[in-house]
Amino acid sequence: MTAIAFLTKQQDGSYKGSYDLLDHKGPLDMLPNKKKNAPIQPDFRLFSRTTDIGAAWIGETREGDEKIPLRLAHPAFGPRTILANLGPAEGQDDPNVFAAIWNAD
């Protein structure tokens, strides 16, 4: 599985880290969407510096566990939307460190 980003959960519920898409790298902030007023709207907005590059939704697996799928899209990434799932980072003891794992589907 390919990790495209690493994020650390902050006390305010946001996440901070960086992404690496080979030819595109940068800081990544996953901020709660304070303007959310409908279930279809994202729970988080993804920013690199001041540029909005995606969104994330809090969901649930079939087993009832929390899941957070991410969608990254920006003209610099080309015409394809990049999909990933946020989960615990492999090899980390810190429960606040997460990896965004690329989803080829």
Secondary structure, DSSP 8 states (H G I E B T S, - for coil): --EEEEEEE-TTS-EEEEEE-SS-EEEEEEEE-TT--STTS-SEEEEETTEEEEEE--EE-TTS-EEEEEEE--GGG-SS-EEEEEEE-TT---TTEEEEEE---
